């Protein structure tokens, strides 16, 4: 163990892997039995740690892992040589050969990609697995839906590729249910236009649980991509999975570095954006935007100290954040633990609330906790 690893922590994240597995089981139990669980673990598993999260989800029985980059896929291959892995982002031409080398499935949006991946599969003597993505209104990846039939035919005709799935991405599932329904209809119409289309053995998936809604004749969707919800964060309050009472996996902590008193009228931090209206006692926390407390939290956020909320005063700086502890000054000492996100002595600050203070979203907040913040994994082996 390095000397750095043995030092006391000034700021850290705790990841509860047992909670992660409990969430997985709750989500799985809420889905129809035929629905496959696609665990989205891109961006270092949303900042939770890709190797640790994926190992736990393999133990729990995830059906497929979805990542954004080839580098992320190779991390999964180090954990398992044959667990299904899907690349959601475009593959660069100089990355093509690794699809066969690492046995990865990839997203297809164009005829050029089919041609490239076909060449890789032919050279390797084994077809490259692909998921055809249909753009139904997101305007990002995917073949535009009127052209999907032609691309489907190209895939079926190519000997070096193998169709493993078809999917789309809902752009406004949390904001516009009417547009989401339109996207679903467009996607299903595209599938119906494919000649001799047989979904057997394929992953048919959409961005979120909206794609799991049943139709009178049953739904063709047989998989769901789960990202934030597996970490205990409900991304879309109106989704059918809102009934899943998932628990937070992530919590964010720091400590009090200094306690000091300042008189009325004193300006606090850079730019003096806060001026004390009373004689005050302040706690200087040992974390700032260099750790993941966004500068936009200045004069807006709150933290928990001894379970009580304390407001952030002035601008968040790179290495420290200042909070008002005047009303509980007698209790606070240097070294005391501080909760930025999580629970403490009956109090709680949720990740969505912490994100709101910086005009952000939980996805971005999790990805913004920096590398200098160590991750501590709780109960890694048991539940």
Kinemage of the C-alpha trace (Angstrom):
@kinemage 1
@onewidth
@group {chain A} dominant
@subgroup {mainchain}
@vectorlist {calphas} color= white
{ca unk a 1} P 0.000 0.000 0.000
{ca unk a 2} L 1.350 3.441 -0.907
{ca unk a 3} L 1.984 6.128 1.700
{ca unk a 4} L -0.711 8.266 0.028
{ca unk a 5} L -3.314 5.544 0.489
{ca unk a 6} L -2.617 5.514 4.249
{ca unk a 7} L -3.059 9.250 4.762
{ca unk a 8} L -6.228 10.627 6.385
{ca unk a 9} L -8.759 11.713 3.775
{ca unk a 10} L -9.770 15.347 3.341
{ca unk a 11} L -12.507 14.512 0.835
{ca unk a 12} L -13.848 11.142 -0.258
{ca unk a 13} L -16.717 9.246 -1.844
{ca unk a 14} L -18.343 6.149 -0.393
{ca unk a 15} L -19.858 3.537 -2.720
{ca unk a 16} L -22.204 0.965 -1.201
{ca unk a 17} L -21.907 -2.070 -3.475
{ca unk a 18} L -24.408 -4.070 -1.442
{ca unk a 19} L -26.979 -1.331 -2.092
{ca unk a 20} L -26.104 -1.534 -5.781
{ca unk a 21} L -26.918 -5.238 -5.853
{ca unk a 22} L -30.114 -4.722 -3.881
{ca unk a 23} L -31.170 -2.079 -6.402
{ca unk a 24} L -30.395 -4.442 -9.262
{ca unk a 25} L -32.609 -7.121 -7.743
{ca unk a 26} L -35.452 -4.666 -7.088
{ca unk a 27} L -35.355 -3.400 -10.668
{ca unk a 28} L -35.127 -6.923 -12.052
{ca unk a 29} L -38.107 -8.018 -9.941
{ca unk a 30} L -40.173 -5.067 -11.215
{ca unk a 31} L -39.668 -6.042 -14.861
{ca unk a 32} L -41.477 -8.720 -16.832
{ca unk a 33} L -39.467 -11.977 -16.761
{ca unk a 34} L -38.491 -11.772 -20.437
{ca unk a 35} L -36.912 -8.307 -20.132
{ca unk a 36} L -33.101 -8.307 -20.228
{ca unk a 37} L -31.115 -5.987 -17.980
{ca unk a 38} L -28.629 -3.811 -19.888
{ca unk a 39} L -26.383 -2.189 -17.282
{ca unk a 40} L -25.031 1.133 -18.543
{ca unk a 41} L -21.626 1.612 -16.927
{ca unk a 42} L -20.033 4.280 -19.122
{ca unk a 43} L -17.983 7.167 -17.697
{ca unk a 44} L -16.404 4.946 -15.028
{ca unk a 45} L -19.870 3.656 -14.108
{ca unk a 46} L -21.069 7.243 -13.659
{ca unk a 47} L -18.123 7.963 -11.391
{ca unk a 48} L -18.780 4.965 -9.132
{ca unk a 49} L -15.823 2.918 -10.410
{ca unk a 50} L -16.188 0.678 -13.440
{ca unk a 51} L -14.279 -2.434 -12.269
{ca unk a 52} L -15.975 -2.534 -8.870
{ca unk a 53} L -19.484 -1.862 -10.172
{ca unk a 54} L -19.221 -4.256 -13.104
{ca unk a 55} L -17.841 -7.037 -10.918
{ca unk a 56} L -20.791 -6.692 -8.573
{ca unk a 57} L -23.311 -6.582 -11.417
{ca unk a 58} L -21.740 -9.649 -13.014
{ca unk a 59} L -22.241 -11.401 -9.696
{ca unk a 60} L -25.864 -10.213 -9.696
{ca unk a 61} L -26.493 -11.399 -13.257
{ca unk a 62} L -26.638 -8.412 -15.623
{ca unk a 63} L -27.355 -9.554 -19.195
{ca unk a 64} L -25.310 -6.965 -21.090
{ca unk a 65} L -22.983 -4.076 -20.272
{ca unk a 66} L -23.143 -0.853 -22.262
{ca unk a 67} L -20.172 1.517 -22.410
{ca unk a 68} L -19.166 4.543 -24.439
{ca unk a 69} L -15.537 3.900 -25.351
{ca unk a 70} L -13.203 1.139 -26.385
{ca unk a 71} L -11.059 1.803 -23.316
{ca unk a 72} L -14.071 1.170 -21.067
{ca unk a 73} L -14.811 -2.043 -22.941
{ca unk a 74} L -11.272 -3.309 -22.385
{ca unk a 75} L -11.710 -2.839 -18.626
{ca unk a 76} L -14.727 -5.135 -18.799
{ca unk a 77} L -12.772 -7.645 -20.863
{ca unk a 78} L -10.162 -7.808 -18.125
{ca unk a 79} L -12.953 -8.833 -15.759
{ca unk a 80} L -14.601 -11.315 -18.118
{ca unk a 81} L -13.531 -12.641 -21.484
{ca unk a 82} L -17.009 -13.407 -22.750
{ca unk a 83} L -19.589 -11.240 -20.954
{ca unk a 84} L -21.650 -9.366 -23.592
{ca unk a 85} L -20.476 -5.763 -24.028
{ca unk a 86} L -22.008 -3.097 -26.275
{ca unk a 87} L -20.277 0.085 -27.429
{ca unk a 88} L -22.892 2.848 -27.551
{ca unk a 89} L -20.696 5.501 -29.184
{ca unk a 90} L -19.247 5.549 -32.716
{ca unk a 91} L -16.160 3.415 -33.278
{ca unk a 92} L -13.251 5.242 -34.885
{ca unk a 93} L -11.765 3.619 -38.010
{ca unk a 94} L -8.449 2.846 -36.268
{ca unk a 95} L -10.395 1.091 -33.491
{ca unk a 96} L -12.262 -1.292 -35.827
{ca unk a 97} L -9.930 -4.265 -35.462
{ca unk a 98} L -10.404 -4.355 -31.700
{ca unk a 99} L -14.073 -5.239 -32.100
{ca unk a 100} L -13.049 -8.702 -33.210
{ca unk a 101} L -10.046 -8.933 -30.905
{ca unk a 102} L -12.139 -8.210 -27.802
{ca unk a 103} L -15.388 -9.754 -29.067
{ca unk a 104} L -17.430 -6.576 -28.652
{ca unk a 105} L -20.823 -5.603 -30.017
{ca unk a 106} L -21.045 -2.128 -31.490
{ca unk a 107} L -23.616 0.413 -32.586
{ca unk a 108} L -24.288 0.821 -36.299
{ca unk a 109} L -25.709 4.041 -37.740
{ca unk a 110} L -24.466 4.086 -41.352
{ca unk a 111} L -23.682 2.033 -44.431
{ca unk a 112} L -20.010 3.006 -44.098
{ca unk a 113} L -19.863 1.403 -40.662
{ca unk a 114} L -21.472 -1.780 -41.976
{ca unk a 115} L -18.828 -1.966 -44.698
{ca unk a 116} L -15.986 -1.398 -42.221
{ca unk a 117} L -17.241 -3.905 -39.655
{ca unk a 118} L -17.978 -6.434 -42.385
{ca unk a 119} L -14.314 -6.262 -43.418
{ca unk a 120} L -13.231 -6.788 -39.801
{ca unk a 121} L -15.479 -9.811 -39.373
{ca unk a 122} L -14.374 -11.386 -42.645
{ca unk a 123} L -10.701 -10.927 -41.744
{ca unk a 124} L -11.242 -12.411 -38.286
{ca unk a 125} L -13.288 -15.330 -39.557
{ca unk a 126} L -16.043 -14.435 -37.086
{ca unk a 127} L -18.835 -11.890 -37.647
{ca unk a 128} L -18.851 -8.695 -35.607
{ca unk a 129} L -22.012 -8.318 -33.492
{ca unk a 130} L -23.869 -5.065 -34.157
{ca unk a 131} L -26.877 -3.249 -32.731
{ca unk a 132} L -28.694 -1.217 -35.367
{ca unk a 133} L -29.596 2.178 -33.947
{ca unk a 134} L -32.584 4.013 -35.417
{ca unk a 135} L -32.814 7.788 -35.026
{ca unk a 136} L -36.450 8.488 -34.181
{ca unk a 137} L -35.958 12.118 -33.205
{ca unk a 138} L -32.886 12.409 -30.972
{ca unk a 139} L -30.808 13.731 -33.867
{ca unk a 140} L -27.564 12.216 -32.655
{ca unk a 141} L -26.489 8.658 -33.472
{ca unk a 142} L -28.537 6.229 -35.524
{ca unk a 143} L -29.799 5.931 -39.065
{ca unk a 144} L -32.698 8.290 -39.806
{ca unk a 145} L -35.817 6.159 -39.490
{ca unk a 146} L -37.046 6.291 -43.123
{ca unk a 147} L -33.663 4.895 -44.169
{ca unk a 148} L -33.518 2.168 -41.522
{ca unk a 149} L -34.891 -0.561 -43.788
{ca unk a 150} L -32.101 -0.132 -46.324
{ca unk a 151} L -29.436 -0.284 -43.618
{ca unk a 152} L -31.084 -3.344 -42.070
{ca unk a 153} L -30.903 -5.062 -45.476
{ca unk a 154} L -27.190 -4.222 -45.748
{ca unk a 155} L -26.514 -5.748 -42.361
{ca unk a 156} L -28.404 -8.918 -43.220
{ca unk a 157} L -26.520 -9.238 -46.517
{ca unk a 158} L -23.071 -8.764 -44.991
{ca unk a 159} L -21.286 -11.967 -44.032
{ca unk a 160} L -18.872 -10.284 -41.628
{ca unk a 161} L -21.483 -8.774 -39.314
{ca unk a 162} L -24.209 -10.305 -37.183
{ca unk a 163} L -27.315 -8.413 -36.070
{ca unk a 164} L -27.507 -8.695 -32.272
{ca unk a 165} L -29.945 -5.909 -31.474
{ca unk a 166} L -31.996 -2.936 -32.598
{ca unk a 167} L -32.562 0.170 -30.501
{ca unk a 168} L -33.449 3.825 -30.330
{ca unk a 169} L -32.975 6.677 -27.863
{ca unk a 170} L -35.798 8.760 -26.419
{ca unk a 171} L -34.751 12.413 -26.306
{ca unk a 172} L -37.353 13.807 -23.895
{ca unk a 173} L -38.716 10.940 -21.835
{ca unk a 174} L -38.665 13.038 -18.661
{ca unk a 175} L -40.197 16.136 -20.267
{ca unk a 176} L -42.447 15.309 -23.217
{ca unk a 177} L -44.491 12.120 -23.021
{ca unk a 178} L -46.262 12.906 -26.311
{ca unk a 179} L -42.997 13.132 -28.226
{ca unk a 180} L -41.732 9.983 -26.525
{ca unk a 181} L -44.856 8.161 -27.663
{ca unk a 182} L -44.285 9.471 -31.184
{ca unk a 183} L -40.707 8.165 -31.125
{ca unk a 184} L -41.954 4.780 -29.950
{ca unk a 185} L -44.472 4.601 -32.797
{ca unk a 186} L -41.823 5.597 -35.342
{ca unk a 187} L -39.445 2.942 -34.019
{ca unk a 188} L -42.057 0.197 -34.106
{ca unk a 189} L -43.105 1.238 -37.619
{ca unk a 190} L -39.499 0.976 -38.758
{ca unk a 191} L -39.236 -2.540 -37.340
{ca unk a 192} L -42.442 -3.565 -39.102
{ca unk a 193} L -41.020 -2.330 -42.406
{ca unk a 194} L -38.049 -4.701 -42.202
{ca unk a 195} L -38.582 -7.696 -44.518
{ca unk a 196} L -38.807 -11.005 -42.653
{ca unk a 197} L -37.833 -9.329 -39.383
{ca unk a 198} L -37.592 -11.798 -36.519
{ca unk a 199} L -36.734 -10.322 -33.070
{ca unk a 200} L -35.935 -13.748 -31.633
{ca unk a 201} L -32.497 -13.693 -30.048
{ca unk a 202} L -32.097 -9.932 -30.495
{ca unk a 203} L -31.882 -7.168 -27.905
{ca unk a 204} L -34.701 -4.706 -28.686
{ca unk a 205} L -34.288 -1.710 -26.418
{ca unk a 206} L -35.022 1.967 -25.928
{ca unk a 207} L -33.431 4.553 -23.691
{ca unk a 208} L -35.560 4.096 -20.603
{ca unk a 209} L -38.516 2.368 -19.054
{ca unk a 210} L -40.968 4.157 -21.341
{ca unk a 211} L -40.046 1.519 -23.903
{ca unk a 212} L -41.347 -1.200 -21.618
{ca unk a 213} L -44.968 -0.132 -21.773
{ca unk a 214} L -47.027 -2.959 -23.135
{ca unk a 215} L -49.283 -2.814 -26.156
{ca unk a 216} L -52.479 -4.855 -26.736
{ca unk a 217} L -50.562 -7.481 -28.647
{ca unk a 218} L -47.550 -7.431 -26.363
{ca unk a 219} L -44.430 -5.341 -26.770
{ca unk a 220} L -41.481 -6.110 -29.024
{ca unk a 221} L -39.139 -4.479 -26.493
{ca unk a 222} L -37.275 -7.141 -24.544
{ca unk a 223} L -34.473 -5.181 -22.863
{ca unk a 224} L -34.033 -1.983 -20.872
{ca unk a 225} L -30.903 0.114 -20.490
{ca unk a 226} L -30.526 1.047 -16.831
{ca unk a 227} L -28.118 3.787 -15.831
{ca unk a 228} L -28.779 6.062 -12.869
{ca unk a 229} L -31.565 3.967 -11.381
{ca unk a 230} L -29.210 1.121 -10.523
{ca unk a 231} L -27.308 3.663 -8.415
{ca unk a 232} L -30.450 4.656 -6.537
{ca unk a 233} L -31.263 7.808 -8.495
{ca unk a 234} L -34.588 8.089 -10.315
{ca unk a 235} L -33.832 9.962 -13.554
{ca unk a 236} L -37.438 10.255 -14.714
{ca unk a 237} L -40.050 10.590 -11.922
{ca unk a 238} L -42.901 9.607 -14.241
{ca unk a 239} L -41.360 6.401 -15.540
{ca unk a 240} L -42.955 3.049 -14.811
{ca unk a 241} L -39.908 2.235 -12.695
{ca unk a 242} L -40.698 5.111 -10.309
{ca unk a 243} L -42.257 2.504 -8.022
{ca unk a 244} L -38.824 0.921 -7.492
{ca unk a 245} L -37.567 2.220 -4.162
{ca unk a 246} L -33.908 2.083 -5.021
{ca unk a 247} L -31.457 3.290 -2.390
{ca unk a 248} L -28.500 5.650 -2.932
{ca unk a 249} L -25.189 3.961 -3.649
{ca unk a 250} L -23.085 7.146 -3.725
{ca unk a 251} L -22.274 9.589 -0.923
{ca unk a 252} L -19.806 12.498 -0.929
{ca unk a 253} L -17.879 13.626 2.148
{ca unk a 254} L -15.307 16.134 3.351
{ca unk a 255} L -14.064 17.509 6.689
{ca unk a 256} L -13.800 20.741 8.645
{ca unk a 257} L -10.290 22.124 8.283
{ca unk a 258} L -10.613 25.285 10.326
{ca unk a 259} L -13.127 27.059 12.567
{ca unk a 260} L -12.894 30.863 12.781
{ca unk a 261} L -14.897 33.907 13.862
{ca unk a 262} L -15.396 37.051 11.782
{ca unk a 263} L -17.247 40.285 12.520
{ca unk a 264} L -20.324 41.772 10.864
{ca unk a 265} L -19.564 43.418 7.519
{ca unk a 266} L -16.707 41.114 6.547
{ca unk a 267} L -16.627 39.947 2.946
{ca unk a 268} L -16.244 36.212 2.415
{ca unk a 269} L -14.118 34.521 -0.260
{ca unk a 270} L -13.141 35.764 -3.728
{ca unk a 271} L -15.000 38.827 -4.952
{ca unk a 272} L -16.699 39.300 -1.557
{ca unk a 273} L -19.952 37.981 -3.038
{ca unk a 274} L -21.221 37.426 0.504
{ca unk a 275} L -20.921 39.997 3.278
{ca unk a 276} L -21.620 38.857 6.831
{ca unk a 277} L -24.781 40.369 8.302
{ca unk a 278} L -23.857 39.336 11.848
{ca unk a 279} L -20.850 38.306 13.854
{ca unk a 280} L -20.325 34.795 12.538
{ca unk a 281} L -18.480 31.564 13.090
{ca unk a 282} L -17.339 29.905 9.879
{ca unk a 283} L -16.091 26.423 9.057
{ca unk a 284} L -13.566 26.114 6.260
{ca unk a 285} L -14.079 22.764 4.529
{ca unk a 286} L -11.227 20.818 2.959
{ca unk a 287} L -12.833 20.455 -0.476
{ca unk a 288} L -13.681 22.755 -3.358
{ca unk a 289} L -14.198 22.720 -7.094
{ca unk a 290} L -10.924 20.820 -7.437
{ca unk a 291} L -12.793 17.934 -5.827
{ca unk a 292} L -16.244 18.248 -7.363
{ca unk a 293} L -18.117 21.004 -5.506
{ca unk a 294} L -19.135 23.105 -8.477
{ca unk a 295} L -18.333 26.811 -8.364
{ca unk a 296} L -21.998 27.405 -9.195
{ca unk a 297} L -22.788 26.144 -5.672
{ca unk a 298} L -21.400 29.420 -4.328
{ca unk a 299} L -23.864 31.110 -1.957
{ca unk a 300} L -26.442 28.432 -2.788
{ca unk a 301} L -25.519 24.973 -1.513
{ca unk a 302} L -25.780 23.518 1.970
{ca unk a 303} L -23.812 20.809 3.769
{ca unk a 304} L -24.490 18.595 6.762
{ca unk a 305} L -22.406 18.970 9.917
{ca unk a 306} L -23.577 16.930 12.911
{ca unk a 307} L -26.761 16.335 10.926
{ca unk a 308} L -27.629 20.040 10.586
{ca unk a 309} L -27.707 22.010 7.354
{ca unk a 310} L -25.130 24.767 7.057
{ca unk a 311} L -25.174 27.201 4.112
{ca unk a 312} L -22.227 27.815 1.799
{ca unk a 313} L -21.026 31.411 2.029
{ca unk a 314} L -19.199 33.152 -0.789
{ca unk a 315} L -17.539 31.576 -3.765
{ca unk a 316} L -16.436 27.959 -3.727
{ca unk a 317} L -12.672 27.921 -4.262
{ca unk a 318} L -10.425 25.230 -5.704
{ca unk a 319} L -9.488 23.574 -2.418
{ca unk a 320} L -11.810 25.009 0.228
{ca unk a 321} L -15.465 25.894 0.758
{ca unk a 322} L -16.731 28.208 3.503
{ca unk a 323} L -19.936 27.479 5.438
{ca unk a 324} L -21.800 29.258 8.217
{ca unk a 325} L -21.867 27.368 11.535
{ca unk a 326} L -22.788 30.310 13.773
{ca unk a 327} L -25.881 28.636 15.195
{ca unk a 328} L -24.004 25.484 16.179
{ca unk a 329} L -20.491 26.802 16.701
{ca unk a 330} L -20.002 25.129 20.071
{ca unk a 331} L -20.337 21.673 18.504
{ca unk a 332} L -17.943 21.986 15.570
{ca unk a 333} L -14.233 21.213 15.648
{ca unk a 334} L -11.491 20.900 13.075
{ca unk a 335} L -11.520 17.389 11.642
{ca unk a 336} L -15.281 16.896 11.970
{ca unk a 337} L -16.881 14.976 9.074
{ca unk a 338} L -19.082 16.898 6.633
{ca unk a 339} L -21.614 15.420 4.233
{ca unk a 340} L -21.973 17.011 0.803
{ca unk a 341} L -24.270 14.294 -0.568
{ca unk a 342} L -25.766 11.628 1.665
{ca unk a 343} L -27.115 11.139 5.180
{ca unk a 344} L -25.822 12.192 8.568
{ca unk a 345} L -27.515 12.060 11.979
{ca unk a 346} L -31.030 12.166 10.562
{ca unk a 347} L -30.298 14.788 7.918
{ca unk a 348} L -29.992 14.140 4.180
{ca unk a 349} L -28.822 15.962 1.057
{ca unk a 350} L -29.747 14.103 -2.107
{ca unk a 351} L -27.714 14.039 -5.283
{ca unk a 352} L -30.500 15.734 -7.305
{ca unk a 353} L -30.623 18.546 -4.747
{ca unk a 354} L -26.849 18.956 -4.775
{ca unk a 355} L -27.022 19.055 -8.579
{ca unk a 356} L -29.801 21.664 -8.561
{ca unk a 357} L -27.628 24.014 -6.531
{ca unk a 358} L -25.135 24.076 -9.413
{ca unk a 359} L -27.771 24.195 -12.183
{ca unk a 360} L -26.625 20.729 -13.187
{ca unk a 361} L -28.002 17.190 -13.397
{ca unk a 362} L -27.020 14.060 -11.455
{ca unk a 363} L -25.281 12.544 -14.499
{ca unk a 364} L -22.912 15.527 -14.734
{ca unk a 365} L -22.408 15.817 -10.982
{ca unk a 366} L -21.281 12.203 -10.663
{ca unk a 367} L -18.867 12.585 -13.559
{ca unk a 368} L -17.475 15.807 -12.078
{ca unk a 369} L -16.077 14.344 -8.857
{ca unk a 370} L -12.383 14.521 -9.638
{ca unk a 371} L -9.616 11.956 -9.598
{ca unk a 372} L -8.070 13.301 -6.418
{ca unk a 373} L -11.162 12.172 -4.489
{ca unk a 374} L -10.667 8.540 -3.383
{ca unk a 375} L -13.553 6.085 -3.628
{ca unk a 376} L -14.216 3.840 -0.632
{ca unk a 377} L -16.174 0.648 -1.361
{ca unk a 378} L -18.426 -0.621 1.396
{ca unk a 379} L -19.370 -4.285 1.818
{ca unk a 380} L -17.753 -5.377 -1.479
{ca unk a 381} L -18.537 -9.081 -1.082
{ca unk a 382} L -21.687 -9.554 0.953
{ca unk a 383} L -25.173 -8.149 1.221
